[in-house]
Amino acid sequence: MARKPYYWLVSGAILIALCAALPAQTNKRLEYELQGVEVTERIGERIPLDLAFTDDNGRGVTLAQYFKAGRPVLITLNYADCPQLCSLQLTEMSKALAKMEWVPGNEFVMLTISINPDETYERAKLAKLRYLGALGKAEADKGWHFLVHQDESHVRTLAQALGYSYKFDPKTGEWRHKSAAFVVTGEGVISHYLRSLSYDARDVQKRLSESAQGVLGQANEDETGFGFNCLTLEFTDNMGRAFMYMRMGGIGIVVFLVSFVGYWWIWELRKARRAKLQLKAETT
C-alpha cells in the first residue's frame, strides 16, 4: 500500500524541526565549553617585562630582552600541538608577514608564547621552522621568537595582563582559547588588539607603525565577529545573530508544515468518516 502524502509531510516536519533545533543546541554547547575563555581589551595598560621564559634555542630569557623604545612587539599566545586554531592563526599571520615591508627583527619583534606548560623548547623550535617556512624570509629568524615556560604562573601572569583567559579541558587534553594577537609598544604598553583570523598585511603593518609612534588604538577596532576555539567552532556576535535567524526561519517552516500536515490529517479523517458513513448507508 502506497504511503499517503501526509506521512511524508510528517517525516519532513520532524526532520526540519530537528535541524532548526541544532543551532540552538550548538550555541548552548559552545557557551558551556567557552566559559572562562575570553579576551578583554586593556589598551593603554602595561605588561610585566620581568617574566622569565625559555626560547626556542633552550636559553633562559625575560620579556624585557625583546623590548626597545620605538620598536613594537607583536605577541601571540598559542601552543604547538593545538589541533586547529593555533595552526590557522599562525599560518594566516605568516602570510600577512610575508607581504609586509616590515620584517620581524628589524622594525618590530614577534613573540609566540606557548600556553601549554608541557611544551618543550624543541617542540617550539619545530613549530617556529614551520611558520618561518610559510613566511619565506630567512632574516625573520632573528625576530620571531617562540617561547615556552617551566613555571606556568609566568604565562598566566602575562595572559592576565593582556586580558586573555584560557583553560585546560581534562576530557580532551586540549587547551581552549580564542584567537587574538597583541601589539605592544617598545615600552611595554598594550596599543592594539588583532582579533581577526584573516590578517591583512597593510593593516598589521599600520598597527605596528602606530604602536612604534606611541599611538594607541580603539577597543574592538579589529573585531570581526568571527572566531574559533581550538577544538570546535566558536561563533561570536555576528554568527550568533545568524543562528538566531536560522532558528526563526526553521521555526517558521515547521509551523507552516505542521499547519499543512494538520490540514491533510483532518482532511483524511473526514474522508475516512464520509467513507464509513457511505458504507454504512449502503449496507442498510
C-alpha positions as CSV (number, residue, x, y, z in Angstrom):
1,M,0.0,0.0,0.0
2,A,1.4,3.4,-1.0
3,R,2.1,5.8,1.7
4,K,-0.2,8.8,1.8
5,P,1.2,12.3,1.3
6,Y,0.8,13.3,4.9
7,Y,3.1,10.6,6.1
8,W,6.0,12.1,4.1
9,L,5.0,15.6,5.3
10,V,5.1,14.5,8.9
11,S,8.6,13.0,8.3
12,G,9.7,16.2,6.7
13,A,8.4,18.3,9.5
14,I,10.2,16.2,12.1
15,L,13.4,16.4,10.2
16,I,13.2,20.2,9.8
17,A,12.3,20.6,13.4
18,L,15.5,18.7,14.4
19,C,17.6,20.8,12.0
20,A,16.1,24.0,13.5
21,A,17.0,22.9,17.0
22,L,20.6,22.1,16.1
23,P,21.9,25.7,16.0
24,A,20.4,26.4,19.5
25,Q,22.0,23.2,20.9
26,T,25.3,24.1,19.2
27,N,25.2,27.6,20.7
28,K,24.5,26.3,24.2
29,R,27.3,23.7,23.9
30,L,29.8,26.3,22.8
31,E,28.8,28.7,25.5
32,Y,29.4,26.0,28.1
33,E,32.7,24.9,26.6
34,L,34.0,28.5,26.4
35,Q,33.1,29.6,29.9
36,G,36.2,31.4,31.3
37,V,37.7,31.8,27.8
38,E,37.7,35.5,27.0
39,V,39.6,38.4,25.5
40,T,39.2,41.6,27.5
41,E,41.0,44.5,25.8
42,R,43.3,46.5,28.0
43,I,44.7,49.1,25.7
44,G,47.0,51.6,27.5
45,E,47.9,49.2,30.2
46,R,51.4,47.8,30.8
47,I,52.5,44.2,30.7
48,P,55.2,42.9,33.2
49,L,58.6,42.6,31.4
50,D,60.4,40.7,34.2
51,L,58.7,37.4,33.4
52,A,61.1,34.5,32.6
53,F,60.8,32.0,29.7
54,T,62.9,29.6,27.7
55,D,63.4,30.5,24.0
56,D,63.4,28.1,21.1
57,N,67.1,27.6,21.5
58,G,66.8,26.5,25.1
59,R,68.1,29.7,26.5
60,G,66.6,31.4,29.6
61,V,65.2,34.8,28.7
62,T,63.0,37.6,30.1
63,L,60.5,39.6,28.2
64,A,62.5,42.7,28.8
65,Q,65.2,41.5,26.4
66,Y,62.8,41.9,23.4
67,F,61.6,45.4,24.2
68,K,63.2,48.5,23.0
69,A,61.9,52.0,22.8
70,G,60.3,52.8,19.4
71,R,60.3,49.1,18.3
72,P,56.9,47.4,18.8
73,V,56.3,43.8,19.8
74,L,53.7,41.6,18.3
75,I,52.6,38.8,20.7
76,T,50.5,35.7,20.1
77,L,49.6,33.1,22.7
78,N,49.4,29.6,21.2
79,Y,50.8,26.1,21.5
80,A,52.4,23.8,19.0
81,D,50.0,20.8,19.4
82,C,46.8,22.8,19.1
83,P,44.7,20.8,16.7
84,Q,43.0,23.7,14.8
85,L,43.1,27.3,15.9
86,C,46.8,28.0,16.5
87,S,47.9,26.5,13.2
88,L,45.3,28.5,11.4
89,Q,46.1,31.7,13.2
90,L,49.9,31.4,12.8
91,T,49.6,30.3,9.1
92,E,47.5,33.4,8.3
93,M,49.8,35.6,10.3
94,S,52.8,34.2,8.4
95,K,51.1,35.0,5.1
96,A,50.5,38.6,6.2
97,L,54.1,39.0,7.4
98,A,55.3,37.7,4.1
99,K,53.6,40.5,2.3
100,M,54.7,43.3,4.7
101,E,57.6,45.7,4.1
102,W,58.5,45.4,7.7
103,V,60.4,42.3,8.8
104,P,60.5,40.7,12.3
105,G,63.8,41.6,13.9
106,N,64.2,44.8,12.0
107,E,61.3,47.2,12.6
108,F,59.5,45.0,15.2
109,V,59.8,41.8,17.2
110,M,57.3,38.9,17.2
111,L,56.8,36.6,20.2
112,T,54.7,33.4,20.1
113,I,54.4,32.2,23.7
114,S,53.1,28.7,24.5
115,I,50.2,28.4,26.9
116,N,50.9,24.7,27.3
117,P,53.3,24.1,30.3
118,D,54.3,20.7,28.9
119,E,55.6,22.1,25.6
120,T,59.4,21.8,25.3
121,Y,61.6,24.3,23.5
122,E,62.5,21.6,21.0
123,R,58.8,21.3,20.0
124,A,58.6,25.1,19.9
125,K,61.6,25.2,17.6
126,L,59.9,22.8,15.1
127,A,56.8,25.0,15.1
128,K,59.0,28.1,14.5
129,L,60.7,26.5,11.5
130,R,57.3,25.6,10.0
131,Y,56.0,29.1,10.2
132,L,59.2,30.7,9.1
133,G,59.0,28.5,6.0
134,A,55.5,29.9,5.4
135,L,56.8,33.4,5.9
136,G,59.7,32.9,3.5
137,K,62.1,35.5,4.9
138,A,65.2,34.0,6.3
139,E,66.1,37.2,8.2
140,A,62.9,36.8,10.2
141,D,64.6,34.0,12.2
142,K,66.2,36.6,14.4
143,G,63.0,38.5,15.1
144,W,60.3,35.8,15.6
145,H,60.8,34.0,18.9
146,F,58.9,31.0,20.2
147,L,58.9,30.9,24.0
148,V,58.0,28.2,26.5
149,H,57.9,28.2,30.3
150,Q,58.7,25.9,33.1
151,D,56.6,27.9,35.6
152,E,53.1,28.2,34.3
153,S,52.4,31.2,36.5
154,H,54.6,33.4,34.3
155,V,52.4,32.9,31.2
156,R,49.3,33.2,33.3
157,T,50.5,36.5,34.6
158,L,51.3,37.7,31.0
159,A,47.9,36.5,29.7
160,Q,46.1,38.2,32.6
161,A,47.9,41.5,31.8
162,L,46.8,41.1,28.1
163,G,43.2,40.4,29.1
164,Y,43.5,36.9,27.7
165,S,42.0,33.9,29.5
166,Y,42.2,30.3,28.5
167,K,41.6,26.9,30.2
168,F,42.6,23.3,30.1
169,D,39.9,20.7,29.1
170,P,40.8,17.5,31.0
171,K,38.3,15.5,28.9
172,T,40.1,16.2,25.7
173,G,43.6,17.1,26.9
174,E,43.5,20.3,24.9
175,W,43.6,24.0,25.8
176,R,40.5,26.1,25.0
177,H,41.2,29.6,23.9
178,K,40.3,32.3,21.5
179,S,42.2,33.9,18.7
180,A,44.0,37.2,19.4
181,A,47.2,38.9,18.6
182,F,48.5,41.8,20.7
183,V,50.6,44.8,19.6
184,V,52.7,46.2,22.4
185,T,54.9,49.3,22.3
186,G,58.6,49.1,22.9
187,E,57.9,50.4,26.4
188,G,55.5,47.5,27.2
189,V,52.2,49.3,26.8
190,I,49.4,47.5,25.0
191,S,48.4,49.5,21.9
192,H,46.3,47.3,19.7
193,Y,44.4,44.0,19.5
194,L,44.1,42.0,16.3
195,R,41.1,39.8,16.6
196,S,40.6,38.6,13.1
197,L,41.9,35.4,11.7
198,S,42.2,36.9,8.2
199,Y,45.2,39.2,8.7
200,D,45.7,42.0,6.2
201,A,49.3,42.8,5.7
202,R,48.7,46.6,5.4
203,D,46.5,46.6,8.5
204,V,49.0,44.7,10.6
205,Q,51.9,47.0,9.5
206,K,49.7,50.0,10.2
207,R,49.0,48.9,13.7
208,L,52.7,48.2,14.3
209,S,53.7,51.6,12.8
210,E,51.2,53.3,15.1
211,S,52.5,51.4,18.1
212,A,56.1,52.5,17.2
213,Q,54.9,56.1,17.4
214,G,53.1,55.5,20.7
215,V,49.7,55.8,19.1
216,L,47.1,53.6,20.9
217,G,44.2,52.0,19.1
218,Q,40.5,51.9,19.9
219,A,38.8,49.0,21.7
220,N,37.3,46.3,19.3
221,E,38.8,48.0,16.3
222,D,39.7,44.7,14.8
223,E,36.8,42.7,16.0
224,T,35.2,40.8,13.1
225,G,32.5,38.8,14.9
226,F,34.3,35.6,13.8
227,G,36.4,33.3,15.8
228,F,37.3,29.7,16.6
229,N,38.5,27.9,19.7
230,C,41.0,25.1,19.4
231,L,38.6,22.1,19.2
232,T,35.3,23.4,17.8
233,L,34.0,26.4,16.0
234,E,33.2,29.3,18.4
235,F,30.8,31.8,16.9
236,T,30.8,35.3,18.2
237,D,28.1,38.0,17.9
238,N,27.6,38.1,14.1
239,M,27.4,34.3,13.9
240,G,25.1,34.3,16.9
241,R,22.7,36.5,15.0
242,A,22.9,34.2,12.0
243,F,22.0,31.3,14.2
244,M,19.0,33.3,15.6
245,Y,17.8,34.0,12.0
246,M,18.3,30.3,11.2
247,R,16.2,29.3,14.2
248,M,13.5,31.8,13.3
249,G,13.4,30.6,9.7
250,G,13.4,26.9,10.9
251,I,10.5,27.6,13.3
252,G,8.6,29.4,10.6
253,I,9.0,26.4,8.2
254,V,8.0,24.0,11.0
255,V,4.8,26.0,11.8
256,F,3.9,26.0,8.1
257,L,4.5,22.3,7.7
258,V,2.7,21.4,10.9
259,S,-0.3,23.5,9.7
260,F,-0.2,21.9,6.3
261,V,0.1,18.4,7.8
262,G,-2.8,19.2,10.1
263,Y,-4.9,20.1,7.2
264,W,-4.1,16.9,5.5
265,W,-4.7,14.9,8.6
266,I,-8.1,16.5,9.2
267,W,-9.0,16.1,5.5
268,E,-8.1,12.3,5.7
269,L,-10.1,11.9,8.9
270,R,-13.1,13.5,7.3
271,K,-12.6,11.4,4.2
272,A,-12.5,8.2,6.2
273,R,-15.5,9.3,8.1
274,R,-17.5,10.0,4.9
275,A,-16.4,6.6,3.5
276,K,-17.6,4.9,6.7
277,L,-20.9,6.7,6.6
278,Q,-21.4,5.9,3.0
279,L,-20.5,2.2,3.6
280,K,-23.0,2.1,6.4
281,A,-25.7,3.7,4.3
282,E,-25.1,1.2,1.5
283,T,-25.4,-1.8,3.9
284,T,-28.6,-0.7,5.4
